[in-house]
Amino acid sequence: MDYCIQCGEDSKYKCPICREPYCSVACCKLHKESPCSPPPSQVQAPKEESPNIDEFPTDDTVPPERLKLLEQSTELRKCLQNPHVREILEILDSSPHPDLLINQYMQEPIFTEFVDACLNVVQNSSNDE
């Protein structure tokens, strides 16, 4: 459990910039009074130094060419118009343990619709080969 950087209470939220925990709107406002910056682990490395996703492939690794096809999916774009889907994706992206949250979100029909749309694009393209 994280504790609020302002008052020490249990925190539910994190600053979107520095990722420091806070517990309420009042503590968030106090925190925003002084500038903050992203933690060193969140600073992007130069592109040429980024790890290559092909470096350690598994049976489940999706090639970048197939991932690129996701941009063209109208079904996927339709799913992403839903603010709840976008909120879930933001939460998963910022979570230190998205694997624990994914089971919870897979119970929500709107999220499973998004996942199915992604899989349809990726799996259909694999059938073309």
Phi and psi in degrees as a GROMACS rama.xvg file:
@    title "Ramachandran Plot"
@    xaxis  label "Phi"
@    yaxis  label "Psi"
@TYPE xy
-91.4793  153.821  ASP-2
-118.514  142.714  TYR-3
-56.481  133.183  CYS-4
-74.1984  -11.9716  ILE-5
-96.1809  -46.6484  GLN-6
-120.678  -11.4003  CYS-7
87.6747  -1.44963  GLY-8
-72.6659  167.089  GLU-9
-59.4405  136.787  ASP-10
-106.725  148.456  SER-11
-113.179  -14.6045  LYS-12
-127.078  163.942  TYR-13
-134.199  144.104  LYS-14
-61.313  130.337  CYS-15
-67.5354  -16.6518  PRO-16
-92.734  -59.0148  ILE-17
-98.7221  -7.84592  CYS-18
67.9606  13.797  ARG-19
-73.8938  142.751  GLU-20
-79.0446  145.557  PRO-21
-144.364  162.067  TYR-22
-108.422  -18.3348  CYS-23
-154.69  172.597  SER-24
-62.1372  -41.1365  VAL-25
-61.1918  -44.8037  ALA-26
-69.2189  -33.504  CYS-27
-63.22  -44.3868  CYS-28
-62.7179  -40.5861  LYS-29
-61.4593  -42.9884  LEU-30
-63.6243  -39.3427  HIS-31
-70.3997  -12.287  LYS-32
-67.0616  -24.8305  GLU-33
-115.855  143.16  SER-34
-66.7616  149.2  PRO-35
-134.091  168.215  CYS-36
-141.033  159.606  SER-37
-60.8063  146.001  PRO-38
-64.2136  154.772  PRO-39
-54.55  -34.2092  PRO-40
-70.2408  -18.3273  SER-41
-95.4107  -7.573  GLN-42
-73.0421  127.997  VAL-43
-67.5246  134.492  GLN-44
-76.9188  154.551  ALA-45
-55.8697  148.293  PRO-46
-54.9524  -39.2691  LYS-47
-69.7746  -17.4415  GLU-48
-95.4444  -5.28716  GLU-49
-65.5784  144.5  SER-50
-65.5666  144.045  PRO-51
-85.6374  125.571  ASN-52
-68.1791  -19.9772  ILE-53
-81.5723  -6.61261  ASP-54
-64.3507  -36.93  GLU-55
-130.173  65.8999  PHE-56
-69.2808  150.481  PRO-57
-124.115  -178.535  THR-58
-64.0016  -25.0013  ASP-59
-94.4729  -1.11846  ASP-60
-66.8362  129.431  THR-61
-98.933  124.677  VAL-62
-62.1929  147.279  PRO-63
-55.4722  -32.9195  PRO-64
-62.0982  -38.7182  GLU-65
-71.7497  -39.3076  ARG-66
-61.8607  -35.2224  LEU-67
-61.5974  -29.9871  LYS-68
-65.5487  -21.9347  LEU-69
-60.9076  -31.4537  LEU-70
-62.2868  -26.6777  GLU-71
-93.852  -4.90653  GLN-72
-77.975  119.118  SER-73
-71.4282  -33.7466  THR-74
-63.2607  -41.3493  GLU-75
-67.6801  -41.4008  LEU-76
-60.1279  -39.6629  ARG-77
-61.8317  -43.9222  LYS-78
-62.004  -39.7554  CYS-79
-73.3883  -10.1171  LEU-80
-72.0723  -19.7423  GLN-81
-77.4341  119.783  ASN-82
-62.2077  -28.4122  PRO-83
-67.7307  -39.5501  HIS-84
-63.5035  -45.232  VAL-85
-63.06  -38.3961  ARG-86
-63.618  -44.2093  GLU-87
-60.0154  -44.2972  ILE-88
-63.7294  -38.5977  LEU-89
-64.7303  -41.8036  GLU-90
-63.296  -46.1448  ILE-91
-62.7453  -40.9851  LEU-92
-65.8635  -34.0434  ASP-93
-93.3021  -5.00914  SER-94
-78.8918  138.477  SER-95
-72.1068  -17.1627  PRO-96
-134.326  66.5745  HIS-97
-63.6023  -25.16  PRO-98
-62.3353  -29.9472  ASP-99
-77.0534  -31.9749  LEU-100
-81.6367  -27.7987  LEU-101
-60.1618  -37.2785  ILE-102
-61.8573  -39.4656  ASN-103
-64.4112  -45.7202  GLN-104
-72.9782  -23.7351  TYR-105
-69.5019  -8.88465  MET-106
-83.2287  -11.9848  GLN-107
-93.6624  120.205  GLU-108
-55.0809  -38.3313  PRO-109
-65.795  -34.0342  ILE-110
-75.3531  -39.0368  PHE-111
-65.8895  -31.0375  THR-112
-63.6059  -42.2394  GLU-113
-62.2391  -46.3581  PHE-114
-62.4865  -43.874  VAL-115
-60.9964  -40.1454  ASP-116
-62.5581  -41.1655  ALA-117
-63.8669  -47.4222  CYS-118
-63.8591  -38.1395  LEU-119
-59.4404  -42.2035  ASN-120
-66.545  -48.8495  VAL-121
-69.1791  -43.5268  VAL-122
-73.1908  -38.0263  GLN-123
-63.3602  -37.2287  ASN-124
-70.1003  -28.4218  SER-125
-74.0587  -26.3103  SER-126
-73.7336  -21.5242  ASN-127
-71.559  -19.9646  ASP-128
